[in-house]
Amino acid sequence: MNWTRSVIRVLLTLIVLALAIGLGRTMWDIYVLAPWTRDGRVRVYVVDAAPEVSGTVVAVPVVDNQFVHKGDPLFVLDPVRFRLDIDAARARVAGAEEDLKLRSSDAKRRMGLGGIVSAEE
């Protein structure tokens, strides 16, 4: 009888402790999501913003707590890096076009030679 009573007391204590921990965790989550003061509640909406491309930020035309609308610039990235990337891409295109011209003229030359071209070529 005493042994059963001890087990019931331990189980009851563990259940009460688990409920207290669960209630404390719930209250903590509620306070973190919507903190309150004696005068009222505080609610904040924060939006993470990130550009679609990487780069160095050179200007931030908005200030803290400023209302912005869809389409308003939030930051300006350094355009020099993008110009360099565009120039490099144009250079690669020009190189590929020259390579195409060279290979086309080489193919025309080989076609004109008929069966004279060696097997290696």
N, CA, C and O atoms as a DFTB+ gen file, in Angstrom:
484 C
 N C O
     1  1       0.822      -1.191       0.000
     2  2       0.000       0.000       0.000
     3  2       0.863       1.251       0.000
     4  3       0.607       2.187      -0.757
     5  1       1.911       1.269       0.870
     6  2       2.806       2.419       0.907
     7  2       3.561       2.582      -0.412
     8  3       3.796       3.695      -0.882
     9  1       3.932       1.441      -0.992
    10  2       4.669       1.502      -2.255
    11  2       3.787       2.104      -3.351
    12  3       4.267       2.920      -4.138
    13  1       2.542       1.731      -3.418
    14  2       1.608       2.253      -4.413
    15  2       1.375       3.743      -4.190
    16  3       1.292       4.521      -5.141
    17  1       1.273       4.119      -2.950
    18  2       1.065       5.529      -2.625
    19  2       2.276       6.364      -3.039
    20  3       2.118       7.479      -3.536
    21  1       3.476       5.837      -2.839
    22  2       4.698       6.548      -3.230
    23  2       4.762       6.720      -4.750
    24  3       5.126       7.786      -5.247
    25  1       4.408       5.672      -5.473
    26  2       4.422       5.740      -6.937
    27  2       3.410       6.773      -7.421
    28  3       3.704       7.544      -8.334
    29  1       2.230       6.795      -6.824
    30  2       1.201       7.763      -7.220
    31  2       1.676       9.184      -6.938
    32  3       1.463      10.077      -7.758
    33  1       2.312       9.405      -5.800
    34  2       2.818      10.741      -5.473
    35  2       3.889      11.184      -6.468
    36  3       3.886      12.329      -6.921
    37  1       4.800      10.278      -6.804
    38  2       5.861      10.617      -7.765
    39  2       5.251      10.927      -9.130
    40  3       5.614      11.920      -9.760
    41  1       4.329      10.085      -9.588
    42  2       3.695      10.323     -10.887
    43  2       2.912      11.634     -10.889
    44  3       2.967      12.394     -11.857
    45  1       2.188      11.895      -9.812
    46  2       1.427      13.133      -9.716
    47  2       2.353      14.348      -9.725
    48  3       2.055      15.362     -10.356
    49  1       3.467      14.236      -9.025
    50  2       4.451      15.324      -9.014
    51  2       5.020      15.550     -10.411
    52  3       5.158      16.693     -10.846
    53  1       5.350      14.475     -11.112
    54  2       5.892      14.603     -12.471
    55  2       4.863      15.211     -13.427
    56  3       5.216      16.015     -14.290
    57  1       3.604      14.831     -13.277
    58  2       2.553      15.387     -14.137
    59  2       2.385      16.880     -13.875
    60  3       2.287      17.668     -14.815
    61  1       2.350      17.268     -12.604
    62  2       2.215      18.692     -12.268
    63  2       3.423      19.469     -12.775
    64  3       3.277      20.576     -13.291
    65  1       4.616      18.895     -12.630
    66  2       5.830      19.549     -13.116
    67  2       5.792      19.715     -14.641
    68  3       6.150      20.772     -15.160
    69  1       5.359      18.670     -15.354
    70  2       5.266      18.745     -16.815
    71  2       4.248      19.801     -17.241
    72  3       4.489      20.544     -18.193
    73  1       3.118      19.873     -16.548
    74  2       2.120      20.893     -16.867
    75  2       2.660      22.297     -16.601
    76  3       2.411      23.218     -17.378
    77  1       3.395      22.457     -15.509
    78  2       3.969      23.770     -15.197
    79  2       4.991      24.179     -16.249
    80  3       5.026      25.338     -16.663
    81  1       5.820      23.240     -16.682
    82  2       6.812      23.542     -17.727
    83  2       6.101      23.887     -19.033
    84  3       6.482      24.843     -19.708
    85  1       5.074      23.123     -19.396
    86  2       4.321      23.403     -20.620
    87  2       3.641      24.759     -20.574
    88  3       3.664      25.499     -21.558
    89  1       3.032      25.095     -19.437
    90  2       2.381      26.390     -19.287
    91  2       3.404      27.524     -19.343
    92  3       3.160      28.555     -19.971
    93  1       4.541      27.331     -18.690
    94  2       5.597      28.352     -18.729
    95  2       6.111      28.572     -20.138
    96  3       6.327      29.710     -20.556
    97  1       6.307      27.489     -20.866
    98  2       6.786      27.596     -22.255
    99  2       5.751      28.320     -23.126
   100  3       6.112      29.167     -23.944
   101  1       4.492      27.993     -22.955
   102  2       3.430      28.646     -23.723
   103  2       3.367      30.136     -23.415
   104  3       3.255      30.956     -24.325
   105  1       3.439      30.483     -22.148
   106  2       3.406      31.897     -21.769
   107  2       4.622      32.636     -22.325
   108  3       4.501      33.779     -22.766
   109  1       5.781      32.002     -22.308
   110  2       6.996      32.615     -22.857
   111  2       6.823      32.874     -24.356
   112  3       7.149      33.958     -24.841
   113  1       6.313      31.885     -25.086
   114  2       6.100      32.061     -26.524
   115  2       5.113      33.191     -26.800
   116  3       5.323      33.992     -27.711
   117  1       4.048      33.256     -26.025
   118  2       3.060      34.321     -26.210
   119  2       3.698      35.680     -25.945
   120  3       3.451      36.631     -26.686
   121  1       4.508      35.780     -24.908
   122  2       5.140      37.059     -24.591
   123  2       6.150      37.461     -25.662
   124  3       6.249      38.637     -26.012
   125  1       6.896      36.497     -26.181
   126  2       7.896      36.813     -27.207
   127  2       7.210      37.268     -28.487
   128  3       7.681      38.205     -29.131
   129  1       6.114      36.633     -28.871
   130  2       5.430      36.991     -30.114
   131  2       4.647      38.294     -29.995
   132  3       4.566      39.050     -30.963
   133  1       4.078      38.568     -28.842
   134  2       3.297      39.792     -28.650
   135  2       3.540      40.320     -27.239
   136  3       2.689      40.151     -26.366
   137  1       4.687      40.955     -27.002
   138  2       4.973      41.451     -25.652
   139  2       3.975      42.527     -25.236
   140  3       3.365      43.177     -26.086
   141  1       3.812      42.711     -23.943
   142  2       2.868      43.704     -23.458
   143  2       3.488      44.490     -22.317
   144  3       4.425      44.041     -21.657
   145  1       2.947      45.655     -22.110
   146  2       3.352      46.501     -20.987
   147  2       2.100      46.829     -20.189
   148  3       1.009      46.379     -20.536
   149  1       2.245      47.602     -19.133
   150  2       1.063      47.985     -18.356
   151  2       0.136      48.870     -19.178
   152  3      -1.072      48.909     -18.941
   153  1       0.714      49.588     -20.154
   154  2      -0.082      50.517     -20.949
   155  2      -0.698      49.872     -22.190
   156  3      -1.657      50.408     -22.745
   157  1      -0.183      48.772     -22.620
   158  2      -0.723      48.162     -23.829
   159  2       0.190      47.085     -24.367
   160  3       1.161      46.688     -23.723
   161  1      -0.132      46.629     -25.540
   162  2       0.654      45.583     -26.182
   163  2       1.558      46.189     -27.249
   164  3       1.269      47.243     -27.816
   165  1       2.642      45.501     -27.500
   166  2       3.589      45.928     -28.523
   167  2       3.584      44.871     -29.614
   168  3       3.756      43.683     -29.341
   169  1       3.386      45.310     -30.851
   170  2       3.408      44.374     -31.962
   171  2       4.259      44.985     -33.071
   172  3       4.061      46.140     -33.447
   173  1       5.188      44.220     -33.583
   174  2       6.120      44.717     -34.586
   175  2       6.054      43.817     -35.814
   176  3       5.996      42.593     -35.704
   177  1       6.064      44.439     -36.964
   178  2       6.132      43.698     -38.215
   179  2       7.492      43.972     -38.844
   180  3       7.810      45.111     -39.186
   181  1       8.271      42.942     -38.990
   182  2       9.607      43.067     -39.561
   183  2       9.657      42.201     -40.814
   184  3       9.215      41.053     -40.812
   185  1      10.196      42.764     -41.865
   186  2      10.318      42.045     -43.121
   187  2      11.792      41.961     -43.482
   188  3      12.492      42.973     -43.506
   189  1      12.258      40.754     -43.761
   190  2      13.626      40.588     -44.231
   191  2      13.658      40.899     -45.724
   192  3      12.822      40.410     -46.482
   193  1      14.610      41.703     -46.136
   194  2      14.726      42.074     -47.544
   195  2      16.118      41.717     -48.028
   196  3      17.107      41.962     -47.338
   197  1      16.189      41.140     -49.215
   198  2      17.472      40.781     -49.803
   199  2      17.381      40.986     -51.312
   200  3      16.329      40.750     -51.906
   201  1      18.465      41.419     -51.929
   202  2      18.435      41.615     -53.382
   203  2      18.494      40.280     -54.113
   204  3      18.892      39.265     -53.541
   205  1      18.098      40.290     -55.372
   206  2      18.180      39.084     -56.186
   207  2      19.605      38.830     -56.659
   208  3      19.945      37.712     -57.046
   209  1      20.433      39.863     -56.630
   210  2      21.835      39.739     -57.022
   211  2      22.705      40.234     -55.876
   212  3      22.251      40.986     -55.014
   213  1      23.953      39.803     -55.879
   214  2      24.855      40.263     -54.823
   215  2      25.627      41.484     -55.306
   216  3      25.812      41.681     -56.507
   217  1      26.065      42.281     -54.378
   218  2      26.823      43.483     -54.708
   219  2      27.059      44.313     -53.470
   220  3      26.579      43.989     -52.384
   221  1      27.806      45.393     -53.646
   222  2      28.112      46.295     -52.547
   223  2      27.048      47.382     -52.473
   224  3      26.750      48.038     -53.471
   225  1      26.479      47.568     -51.290
   226  2      25.459      48.600     -51.098
   227  2      26.155      49.951     -51.010
   228  3      27.040      50.148     -50.178
   229  1      25.748      50.891     -51.880
   230  2      26.363      52.224     -51.880
   231  2      25.425      53.292     -51.329
   232  3      25.879      54.378     -50.968
   233  1      24.134      53.008     -51.259
   234  2      23.190      54.000     -50.729
   235  2      21.969      53.294     -50.156
   236  3      21.532      52.260     -50.661
   237  1      21.434      53.876     -49.096
   238  2      20.192      53.402     -48.487
   239  2      19.258      54.609     -48.418
   240  3      19.359      55.411     -47.490
   241  1      18.341      54.750     -49.395
   242  2      17.506      55.951     -49.454
   243  2      16.345      55.979     -48.458
   244  3      15.534      56.904     -48.501
   245  1      16.245      55.000     -47.573
   246  2      15.188      55.004     -46.555
   247  2      15.815      55.120     -45.176
   248  3      16.980      54.775     -44.976
   249  1      15.031      55.609     -44.232
   250  2      15.503      55.732     -42.851
   251  2      14.706      54.768     -41.977
   252  3      13.697      54.213     -42.413
   253  1      15.160      54.573     -40.750
   254  2      14.468      53.678     -39.829
   255  2      13.026      54.117     -39.627
   256  3      12.729      55.306     -39.511
   257  1      12.147      53.137     -39.587
   258  2      10.718      53.331     -39.322
   259  2       9.995      54.134     -40.401
   260  3       8.893      54.628     -40.164
   261  1      10.594      54.270     -41.571
   262  2       9.937      54.969     -42.676
   263  2       8.992      54.002     -43.378
   264  3       9.345      52.848     -43.621
   265  1       7.791      54.474     -43.704
   266  2       6.864      53.652     -44.469
   267  2       7.335      53.611     -45.919
   268  3       7.715      54.636     -46.485
   269  1       7.307      52.443     -46.502
   270  2       7.671      52.288     -47.908
   271  2       6.518      51.597     -48.624
   272  3       5.694      50.912     -48.018
   273  1       6.492      51.802     -49.924
   274  2       5.450      51.208     -50.747
   275  2       6.095      50.260     -51.741
   276  3       7.308      50.292     -51.949
   277  1       5.291      49.431     -52.342
   278  2       5.779      48.485     -53.331
   279  2       6.476      49.247     -54.455
   280  3       5.916      50.184     -55.024
   281  1       7.695      48.837     -54.763
   282  2       8.457      49.473     -55.830
   283  2       9.436      50.530     -55.356
   284  3      10.301      50.949     -56.126
   285  1       9.324      50.974     -54.109
   286  2      10.276      51.966     -53.584
   287  2      11.649      51.319     -53.429
   288  3      11.746      50.203     -52.918
   289  1      12.716      52.001     -53.865
   290  2      14.058      51.425     -53.687
   291  2      14.448      51.436     -52.208
   292  3      14.314      52.454     -51.529
   293  1      14.928      50.304     -51.725
   294  2      15.359      50.197     -50.336
   295  2      16.857      50.395     -50.202
   296  3      17.336      50.870     -49.173
   297  1      17.602      50.029     -51.250
   298  2      19.044      50.226     -51.256
   299  2      19.524      50.248     -52.699
   300  3      18.841      49.758     -53.599
   301  1      20.701      50.818     -52.909
   302  2      21.288      50.922     -54.246
   303  2      22.603      50.156     -54.231
   304  3      23.440      50.354     -53.351
   305  1      22.772      49.281     -55.216
   306  2      24.004      48.505     -55.318
   307  2      24.986      49.202     -56.249
   308  3      24.586      49.943     -57.147
   309  1      26.268      48.960     -56.030
   310  2      27.335      49.567     -56.825
   311  2      27.232      49.077     -58.271
   312  3      27.359      47.877     -58.516
   313  1      27.003      49.987     -59.246
   314  2      26.820      49.564     -60.632
   315  2      28.117      49.188     -61.351
   316  3      28.067      48.574     -62.417
   317  1      29.264      49.539     -60.797
   318  2      30.541      49.263     -61.472
   319  2      30.722      47.767     -61.685
   320  3      31.142      47.332     -62.757
   321  1      30.408      46.995     -60.679
   322  2      30.580      45.545     -60.775
   323  2      29.706      44.972     -61.888
   324  3      30.131      44.075     -62.616
   325  1      28.480      45.492     -62.018
   326  2      27.579      45.001     -63.056
   327  2      28.079      45.390     -64.445
   328  3      27.982      44.605     -65.387
   329  1      28.615      46.605     -64.567
   330  2      29.176      47.023     -65.866
   331  2      30.346      46.122     -66.255
   332  3      30.473      45.733     -67.416
   333  1      31.194      45.793     -65.291
   334  2      32.322      44.902     -65.574
   335  2      31.831      43.520     -65.999
   336  3      32.391      42.922     -66.917
   337  1      30.799      43.012     -65.345
   338  2      30.239      41.713     -65.725
   339  2      29.650      41.758     -67.131
   340  3      29.802      40.807     -67.897
   341  1      28.976      42.863     -67.478
   342  2      28.403      43.006     -68.820
   343  2      29.514      43.074     -69.861
   344  3      29.420      42.439     -70.912
   345  1      30.566      43.840     -69.576
   346  2      31.689      43.931     -70.511
   347  2      32.352      42.571     -70.706
   348  3      32.716      42.212     -71.826
   349  1      32.510      41.814     -69.623
   350  2      33.118      40.484     -69.725
   351  2      32.229      39.549     -70.543
   352  3      32.733      38.759     -71.341
   353  1      30.913      39.630     -70.351
   354  2      29.990      38.789     -71.119
   355  2      30.024      39.161     -72.597
   356  3      30.005      38.282     -73.458
   357  1      30.076      40.460     -72.897
   358  2      30.167      40.890     -74.299
   359  2      31.470      40.410     -74.931
   360  3      31.486      40.021     -76.099
   361  1      32.554      40.436     -74.174
   362  2      33.838      39.953     -74.689
   363  2      33.767      38.450     -74.975
   364  3      34.315      37.983     -75.973
   365  1      33.093      37.692     -74.099
   366  2      32.951      36.252     -74.349
   367  2      32.114      35.999     -75.597
   368  3      32.420      35.094     -76.373
   369  1      31.052      36.795     -75.800
   370  2      30.217      36.645     -76.996
   371  2      31.027      36.967     -78.246
   372  3      30.959      36.242     -79.239
   373  1      31.792      38.052     -78.198
   374  2      32.615      38.424     -79.361
   375  2      33.641      37.333     -79.658
   376  3      33.881      37.011     -80.822
   377  1      34.241      36.769     -78.627
   378  2      35.200      35.680     -78.822
   379  2      34.538      34.455     -79.429
   380  3      35.115      33.805     -80.301
   381  1      33.335      34.134     -78.977
   382  2      32.615      32.984     -79.522
   383  2      32.227      33.227     -80.978
   384  3      32.268      32.302     -81.788
   385  1      31.847      34.469     -81.322
   386  2      31.514      34.787     -82.715
   387  2      32.738      34.651     -83.611
   388  3      32.638      34.122     -84.718
   389  1      33.882      35.118     -83.148
   390  2      35.117      34.982     -83.934
   391  2      35.499      33.514     -84.087
   392  3      35.961      33.102     -85.151
   393  1      35.311      32.724     -83.035
   394  2      35.602      31.294     -83.103
   395  2      34.672      30.619     -84.105
   396  3      35.095      29.729     -84.843
   397  1      33.400      31.040     -84.136
   398  2      32.443      30.497     -85.096
   399  2      32.858      30.836     -86.527
   400  3      32.799      29.983     -87.412
   401  1      33.279      32.088     -86.754
   402  2      33.732      32.480     -88.098
   403  2      34.932      31.650     -88.530
   404  3      34.999      31.193     -89.671
   405  1      35.876      31.456     -87.619
   406  2      37.076      30.673     -87.934
   407  2      36.711      29.236     -88.278
   408  3      37.200      28.686     -89.264
   409  1      35.859      28.633     -87.473
   410  2      35.476      27.242     -87.725
   411  2      34.640      27.113     -89.006
   412  3      34.758      26.129     -89.736
   413  1      33.793      28.122     -89.269
   414  2      32.993      28.083     -90.501
   415  2      33.890      28.162     -91.730
   416  3      33.713      27.407     -92.686
   417  1      34.855      29.081     -91.698
   418  2      35.758      29.195     -92.855
   419  2      36.609      27.942     -92.998
   420  3      36.903      27.523     -94.118
   421  1      37.005      27.340     -91.892
   422  2      37.788      26.101     -91.947
   423  2      36.941      24.966     -92.528
   424  3      37.435      24.152     -93.307
   425  1      35.656      24.918     -92.141
   426  2      34.766      23.881     -92.676
   427  2      34.546      24.075     -94.173
   428  3      34.526      23.099     -94.923
   429  1      34.379      25.326     -94.622
   430  2      34.207      25.596     -96.055
   431  2      35.457      25.192     -96.832
   432  3      35.371      24.635     -97.927
   433  1      36.615      25.480     -96.248
   434  2      37.870      25.121     -96.906
   435  2      37.977      23.607     -97.058
   436  3      38.377      23.110     -98.110
   437  1      37.621      22.884     -96.011
   438  2      37.698      21.420     -96.066
   439  2      36.693      20.848     -97.069
   440  3      36.984      19.875     -97.765
   441  1      35.500      21.468     -97.134
   442  2      34.506      20.992     -98.095
   443  2      35.009      21.193     -99.520
   444  3      34.740      20.380    -100.404
   445  1      35.737      22.279     -99.732
   446  2      36.259      22.564    -101.064
   447  2      37.396      21.635    -101.460
   448  3      37.658      21.451    -102.649
   449  1      38.062      21.060    -100.499
   450  2      39.179      20.175    -100.798
   451  2      38.723      18.785    -101.212
   452  3      39.506      18.026    -101.783
   453  1      37.500      18.446    -100.944
   454  2      36.978      17.132    -101.330
   455  2      37.564      16.038    -100.462
   456  3      37.513      16.114     -99.234
   457  1      38.126      15.015    -101.103
   458  2      38.671      13.874    -100.367
   459  2      40.136      14.029    -100.039
   460  3      40.769      13.064     -99.609
   461  1      40.700      15.211    -100.227
   462  2      42.124      15.417    -100.002
   463  2      42.452      15.569     -98.512
   464  3      43.602      15.369     -98.120
   465  1      41.485      15.911     -97.689
   466  2      41.720      16.167     -96.266
   467  2      42.132      14.871     -95.588
   468  3      41.538      13.821     -95.835
   469  1      43.138      14.939     -94.742
   470  2      43.626      13.740     -94.057
   471  2      42.589      13.236     -93.057
   472  3      41.685      13.977     -92.669
   473  1      42.716      11.991     -92.646
   474  2      41.771      11.368     -91.723
   475  2      41.842      12.003     -90.339
   476  3      40.862      11.975     -89.595
   477  1      42.982      12.570     -89.991
   478  2      43.139      13.193     -88.677
   479  2      42.273      14.440     -88.546
   480  3      41.796      14.751     -87.455
   481  1      42.070      15.147     -89.636
   482  2      41.290      16.382     -89.585
   483  2      39.842      16.039     -89.739
   484  3      38.992      16.929     -89.726
